[in-house]
Amino acid sequence: MSRRPRARAALLTGALALLAGCSSTAAGEPDAAPASTAVANVDTGLTACAEQPDQPAVTTDLSGIALPCFSGGTLDFDRAQGTPTVVNLWASWCGPCREELPLVQQLADVAGDRLRVVGVASQDGVPQSTSFAADADVTFPSAFDGDGTAMTALGFAALPYTLFLAADGSIAHVEVGQVESLAEFEQLVGEHLGVQL
């Protein structure tokens, strides 16, 4: 094969990898810790997950999934959120997640009490995800899903993606791939959750 076709093949392969986002089988991915790993005693700057109402959520693909939060509390998909909620799934090994997570923090900063913003460190290790969250100055609550239970339940194999949950816990929208700006997040929140920020 000549140099030019090899170069084209390499460029095509690289472009496809970028379009696909971060796969859960990405090279160089740290060993993922199981979701059962105790995270409550991890010292982070993250806020604890808020108490959810004692009201069942509308049935979703995430039924039966409850994830421990780094600084206390639980993100329980079987219980209503009580407030429209954005749930961003990310990992420290995912390049697009690294670009997007500061935007999620900006969304949390402007949300006030009109919108809850929660992260989920997915298919990642506790030390890696907490270190990355600290480096990115993330303070919004984040749950830990070391084995990727939520991703599997929704049938996704790549990160990042963002769930837009109605106050009753139902999934109003799933945004697959990286959100590029705070304005785009605000548009998605308005369109799918009816909340104007």
C-alpha contacts under 8 A as a table, 3 or more apart, distances in Angstrom:
res1	aa1	res2	aa2	distance
1	M	5	P	6.73
1	M	6	R	6.71
2	S	5	P	5.89
2	S	6	R	6.50
3	R	6	R	5.18
3	R	7	A	6.06
4	R	7	A	5.08
4	R	8	R	6.23
5	P	8	R	5.00
5	P	9	A	6.05
6	R	9	A	5.03
6	R	10	A	6.11
7	A	10	A	5.07
7	A	11	L	6.15
8	R	11	L	5.08
8	R	12	L	6.08
9	A	12	L	5.10
9	A	13	T	6.12
10	A	13	T	5.13
10	A	14	G	6.17
11	L	14	G	5.09
11	L	15	A	6.09
12	L	15	A	5.09
12	L	16	L	6.18
13	T	16	L	5.23
13	T	17	A	6.27
14	G	17	A	5.11
14	G	18	L	6.34
15	A	18	L	5.15
15	A	19	L	6.23
16	L	19	L	5.08
16	L	20	A	6.12
17	A	20	A	5.20
17	A	21	G	6.67
17	A	22	C	7.92
18	L	21	G	5.51
18	L	22	C	7.83
20	A	23	S	7.28
20	A	158	A	7.11
21	G	96	P	6.84
21	G	158	A	5.89
21	G	159	L	5.99
21	G	160	P	7.10
21	G	177	G	6.32
21	G	178	Q	7.80
22	C	26	A	6.59
22	C	94	C	5.42
22	C	95	G	7.12
22	C	96	P	7.17
22	C	158	A	4.93
22	C	159	L	4.95
22	C	160	P	7.01
23	S	26	A	5.18
23	S	157	A	5.71
23	S	158	A	4.09
23	S	159	L	6.38
24	S	29	E	7.93
24	S	123	Q	6.99
24	S	157	A	5.68
24	S	158	A	5.65
24	S	159	L	7.32
25	T	29	E	7.09
26	A	29	E	5.63
28	G	93	W	7.66
29	E	93	W	5.79
29	E	124	D	8.00
30	P	93	W	7.33
30	P	124	D	6.71
30	P	125	G	6.85
30	P	128	Q	7.99
31	D	124	D	6.95
31	D	125	G	6.52
32	A	123	Q	5.12
32	A	124	D	4.48
32	A	125	G	4.82
32	A	146	G	5.47
32	A	147	D	6.32
33	A	37	T	6.68
33	A	123	Q	7.26
33	A	124	D	6.34
33	A	125	G	4.88
33	A	126	V	6.90
33	A	146	G	4.80
33	A	147	D	6.48
34	P	37	T	5.69
34	P	145	D	7.26
34	P	146	G	4.60
34	P	147	D	4.88
35	A	67	L	7.32
35	A	68	P	7.94
35	A	144	F	6.37
35	A	145	D	4.80
35	A	146	G	4.43
35	A	147	D	5.56
35	A	148	G	7.82
36	S	146	G	7.91
37	T	146	G	7.86
38	A	41	N	7.09
38	A	68	P	7.95
39	V	42	V	5.41
39	V	68	P	6.86
39	V	69	C	6.86
39	V	70	F	5.13
39	V	71	S	7.57
39	V	126	V	7.30
39	V	144	F	7.46
40	A	68	P	7.35
40	A	69	C	6.78
40	A	70	F	5.34
40	A	71	S	5.64
40	A	72	G	5.42
41	N	70	F	7.61
41	N	71	S	7.41
42	V	70	F	6.34
42	V	71	S	7.03
43	D	71	S	7.42
44	T	70	F	7.27
44	T	71	S	6.80
44	T	130	T	6.65
44	T	134	A	7.24
45	G	134	A	6.86
45	G	138	V	7.46
45	G	139	T	5.75
46	L	70	F	7.11
46	L	71	S	6.13
46	L	138	V	6.70
46	L	139	T	4.29
46	L	140	F	5.69
46	L	141	P	5.48
46	L	142	S	6.93
47	T	71	S	6.06
47	T	139	T	5.82
47	T	140	F	5.48
47	T	141	P	4.62
47	T	142	S	7.65
48	A	69	C	6.55
48	A	70	F	6.96
48	A	71	S	4.53
48	A	72	G	4.78
48	A	73	G	5.88
48	A	141	P	5.35
48	A	142	S	7.62
49	C	69	C	6.08
49	C	71	S	7.35
49	C	72	G	6.32
49	C	73	G	4.96
49	C	74	T	6.08
49	C	75	L	6.71
49	C	118	V	7.62
49	C	141	P	5.17
49	C	142	S	7.01
49	C	143	A	7.66
50	A	73	G	6.72
50	A	74	T	7.92
51	E	73	G	6.99
51	E	74	T	7.84
52	Q	76	D	7.90
52	Q	79	R	6.69
52	Q	80	A	6.61
52	Q	81	Q	5.51
52	Q	82	G	6.53
53	P	79	R	6.86
53	P	80	A	6.20
53	P	81	Q	6.64
53	P	82	G	5.99
54	D	79	R	6.62
54	D	80	A	7.49
55	Q	79	R	5.64
55	Q	80	A	5.63
56	P	78	D	5.87
56	P	79	R	4.50
56	P	80	A	5.56
57	A	60	T	7.89
57	A	77	F	7.04
57	A	78	D	5.18
57	A	79	R	4.53
57	A	80	A	4.16
57	A	81	Q	7.60
57	A	168	D	5.52
57	A	169	G	4.70
57	A	170	S	6.57
58	V	78	D	7.81
58	V	80	A	7.35
58	V	168	D	6.17
58	V	169	G	5.82
58	V	170	S	5.23
59	T	62	L	7.98
59	T	63	S	6.44
59	T	78	D	7.50
59	T	170	S	6.85
60	T	63	S	5.57
60	T	170	S	6.14
60	T	171	I	6.82
61	D	153	A	6.18
61	D	154	L	6.27
62	L	65	I	5.78
62	L	77	F	6.01
62	L	78	D	7.56
62	L	150	A	6.49
62	L	153	A	6.12
62	L	154	L	7.25
63	S	77	F	6.04
63	S	78	D	5.42
64	G	77	F	7.01
64	G	78	D	6.15
65	I	76	D	6.23
65	I	77	F	5.72
65	I	78	D	6.99
65	I	149	T	7.59
65	I	150	A	7.20
66	A	74	T	6.50
66	A	75	L	5.53
66	A	76	D	4.05
66	A	77	F	5.98
66	A	78	D	7.50
67	L	74	T	5.58
67	L	75	L	5.14
67	L	76	D	6.33
67	L	143	A	5.83
67	L	144	F	6.06
67	L	145	D	6.35
68	P	72	G	7.20
68	P	73	G	6.40
68	P	74	T	4.62
68	P	75	L	6.44
68	P	143	A	5.42
68	P	144	F	5.86
68	P	145	D	7.94
69	C	72	G	5.23
69	C	73	G	5.49
69	C	74	T	5.31
69	C	75	L	6.78
69	C	141	P	7.09
69	C	142	S	5.60
69	C	143	A	3.82
69	C	144	F	5.96
70	F	141	P	7.62
70	F	142	S	6.19
70	F	143	A	5.87
70	F	144	F	6.77
71	S	141	P	7.53
71	S	142	S	7.99
74	T	143	A	7.17
75	L	143	A	6.52
76	D	79	R	5.71
77	F	80	A	7.27
77	F	169	G	6.93
78	D	169	G	7.65
79	R	169	G	6.66
80	A	167	A	6.37
80	A	168	D	4.70
80	A	169	G	4.32
80	A	170	S	7.89
81	Q	84	P	6.91
81	Q	85	T	6.93
81	Q	165	L	7.79
81	Q	166	A	7.59
81	Q	167	A	5.27
81	Q	168	D	6.12
81	Q	169	G	5.29
82	G	167	A	4.67
82	G	168	D	6.26
82	G	169	G	7.59
83	T	114	R	7.21
83	T	115	L	6.22
83	T	116	R	6.46
83	T	166	A	7.07
83	T	167	A	4.33
83	T	168	D	7.75
84	P	114	R	7.40
84	P	115	L	5.33
84	P	116	R	6.28
84	P	164	F	7.56
84	P	165	L	5.75
84	P	166	A	4.67
84	P	167	A	4.40
84	P	168	D	8.00
84	P	193	L	6.44
84	P	195	V	7.96
85	T	115	L	5.67
85	T	116	R	4.55
85	T	117	V	5.69
85	T	118	V	7.38
85	T	164	F	5.99
85	T	165	L	5.02
85	T	166	A	6.51
85	T	167	A	7.00
86	V	115	L	7.50
86	V	116	R	6.29
86	V	117	V	4.85
86	V	118	V	6.22
86	V	162	T	6.83
86	V	163	L	5.73
86	V	164	F	4.76
86	V	165	L	6.20
86	V	189	V	7.99
87	V	117	V	6.09
87	V	118	V	4.86
87	V	119	G	5.45
87	V	120	V	6.99
87	V	162	T	5.57
87	V	163	L	4.96
87	V	164	F	6.49
87	V	165	L	7.61
88	N	104	V	7.53
88	N	117	V	7.87
88	N	118	V	6.43
88	N	119	G	4.72
88	N	120	V	6.07
88	N	160	P	7.34
88	N	161	Y	6.12
88	N	162	T	4.35
88	N	163	L	6.35
89	L	119	G	5.88
89	L	120	V	4.69
89	L	121	A	6.05
89	L	122	S	6.19
89	L	159	L	6.88
89	L	160	P	5.67
89	L	161	Y	5.55
89	L	162	T	6.06
90	W	94	C	7.18
90	W	97	C	5.48
90	W	101	L	7.68
90	W	119	G	7.27
90	W	120	V	6.20
90	W	121	A	5.20
90	W	122	S	5.81
90	W	159	L	6.14
90	W	160	P	5.27
90	W	161	Y	7.40
91	A	94	C	5.47
91	A	97	C	6.48
91	A	98	R	7.96
91	A	121	A	5.33
91	A	122	S	5.60
91	A	123	Q	6.73
91	A	124	D	5.72
91	A	129	S	6.47
91	A	159	L	7.53
91	A	160	P	7.83
92	S	95	G	7.82
92	S	97	C	7.29
92	S	98	R	6.83
92	S	121	A	7.92
92	S	124	D	6.85
92	S	128	Q	6.17
92	S	129	S	5.37
92	S	132	F	5.83
93	W	124	D	7.65
94	C	97	C	5.21
94	C	98	R	6.39
94	C	159	L	6.93
94	C	160	P	7.64
95	G	98	R	5.12
95	G	99	E	6.65
96	P	99	E	5.14
96	P	100	E	6.11
96	P	159	L	7.81
96	P	160	P	6.84
96	P	178	Q	6.06
97	C	100	E	4.93
97	C	101	L	5.76
97	C	159	L	7.06
97	C	160	P	5.58
97	C	178	Q	7.08
98	R	101	L	5.68
98	R	102	P	7.63
99	E	102	P	6.73
99	E	103	L	7.76
100	E	103	L	5.32
100	E	104	V	6.52
100	E	178	Q	6.29
100	E	179	V	6.39
100	E	180	E	6.92
101	L	104	V	4.96
101	L	105	Q	6.39
101	L	136	A	7.35
101	L	138	V	7.74
102	P	105	Q	4.98
102	P	106	Q	6.34
102	P	136	A	6.30
102	P	137	D	7.63
102	P	138	V	7.10
103	L	106	Q	4.89
103	L	107	L	6.23
103	L	181	S	6.45
103	L	182	L	5.73
104	V	107	L	4.97
104	V	108	A	6.25
104	V	117	V	7.75
104	V	182	L	7.68
105	Q	108	A	4.98
105	Q	109	D	6.17
105	Q	138	V	5.94
105	Q	139	T	7.22
105	Q	140	F	6.67
106	Q	109	D	4.96
106	Q	110	V	6.43
106	Q	182	L	6.80
107	L	110	V	5.35
107	L	111	A	5.95
107	L	117	V	7.52
107	L	182	L	6.40
107	L	185	F	7.12
107	L	186	E	7.53
108	A	111	A	5.12
108	A	112	G	7.39
108	A	115	L	7.96
108	A	116	R	7.23
108	A	117	V	5.49
108	A	140	F	6.55
109	D	112	G	6.90
110	V	197	L	6.94
111	A	114	R	5.91
111	A	115	L	5.20
111	A	116	R	7.00
111	A	117	V	7.79
111	A	197	L	6.51
112	G	115	L	6.50
112	G	116	R	7.97
113	D	116	R	7.04
114	R	195	V	7.01
115	L	195	V	7.43
117	V	140	F	6.69
117	V	141	P	7.34
118	V	140	F	6.27
118	V	141	P	5.18
118	V	142	S	5.44
118	V	143	A	7.50
119	G	140	F	7.29
119	G	141	P	6.27
119	G	142	S	4.23
119	G	143	A	6.15
120	V	142	S	5.27
120	V	143	A	4.67
120	V	144	F	5.57
120	V	145	D	6.50
121	A	124	D	6.31
121	A	129	S	6.36
121	A	142	S	6.94
121	A	143	A	6.30
121	A	144	F	4.99
121	A	145	D	5.83
121	A	146	G	7.04
122	S	144	F	6.47
122	S	145	D	4.73
122	S	146	G	5.35
122	S	147	D	6.88
122	S	148	G	5.19
122	S	151	M	7.77
123	Q	145	D	6.33
123	Q	146	G	4.44
123	Q	147	D	5.02
123	Q	148	G	4.90
124	D	128	Q	6.86
124	D	129	S	6.34
124	D	145	D	7.65
124	D	146	G	5.24
124	D	147	D	7.62
125	G	128	Q	5.31
125	G	129	S	6.06
125	G	146	G	6.29
126	V	129	S	5.35
126	V	130	T	6.00
126	V	144	F	7.76
126	V	146	G	7.76
127	P	130	T	5.40
127	P	131	S	5.95
128	Q	131	S	5.26
128	Q	132	F	6.14
129	S	132	F	5.15
129	S	133	A	6.08
130	T	133	A	5.05
130	T	134	A	6.16
131	S	134	A	5.16
131	S	135	D	6.20
132	F	135	D	4.99
132	F	136	A	6.09
133	A	136	A	5.11
133	A	137	D	6.18
133	A	138	V	5.17
133	A	139	T	7.88
134	A	137	D	5.07
134	A	138	V	6.10
135	D	138	V	7.78
145	D	148	G	5.34
145	D	149	T	6.47
145	D	150	A	7.35
146	G	149	T	7.93
148	G	151	M	5.23
148	G	152	T	6.20
149	T	152	T	5.19
149	T	153	A	6.16
150	A	153	A	5.08
150	A	154	L	6.35
151	M	154	L	5.32
151	M	155	G	6.11
151	M	156	F	5.16
151	M	157	A	6.73
152	T	155	G	4.94
152	T	156	F	6.01
152	T	157	A	7.33
153	A	156	F	7.86
158	A	161	Y	7.91
159	L	176	V	7.73
159	L	177	G	6.54
160	P	176	V	6.77
160	P	177	G	5.26
160	P	178	Q	5.95
161	Y	174	V	7.03
161	Y	175	E	5.55
161	Y	176	V	4.50
161	Y	177	G	5.28
161	Y	178	Q	6.88
162	T	174	V	5.71
162	T	175	E	5.06
162	T	176	V	6.59
162	T	177	G	7.99
163	L	171	I	6.78
163	L	172	A	7.75
163	L	173	H	6.05
163	L	174	V	4.65
163	L	175	E	6.46
164	F	171	I	6.00
164	F	172	A	5.51
164	F	173	H	5.10
164	F	174	V	6.19
164	F	175	E	7.96
164	F	189	V	7.37
164	F	192	H	7.01
164	F	193	L	7.02
165	L	168	D	7.72
165	L	169	G	5.55
165	L	170	S	5.50
165	L	171	I	4.62
165	L	172	A	5.44
165	L	173	H	7.21
165	L	193	L	7.43
166	A	169	G	5.37
166	A	170	S	5.43
166	A	171	I	6.39
166	A	172	A	6.00
166	A	193	L	6.19
167	A	170	S	7.45
171	I	174	V	7.34
172	A	192	H	6.03
172	A	193	L	7.01
173	H	192	H	6.36
179	V	184	E	6.61
179	V	185	F	6.77
180	E	184	E	6.67
181	S	184	E	5.19
181	S	185	F	6.54
182	L	185	F	5.02
182	L	186	E	6.16
183	A	186	E	5.03
183	A	187	Q	6.14
184	E	187	Q	5.03
184	E	188	L	6.22
185	F	188	L	5.13
185	F	189	V	6.14
186	E	189	V	5.09
186	E	190	G	6.15
186	E	196	Q	7.26
186	E	197	L	6.31
187	Q	190	G	5.16
187	Q	191	E	6.03
188	L	191	E	5.08
188	L	192	H	5.88
188	L	193	L	7.77
189	V	192	H	5.48
189	V	193	L	5.22
189	V	194	G	6.58
189	V	195	V	5.92
189	V	196	Q	7.22
190	G	193	L	5.60
190	G	194	G	4.53
190	G	195	V	4.71
190	G	196	Q	5.18
190	G	197	L	7.61
191	E	194	G	5.80
191	E	195	V	7.87
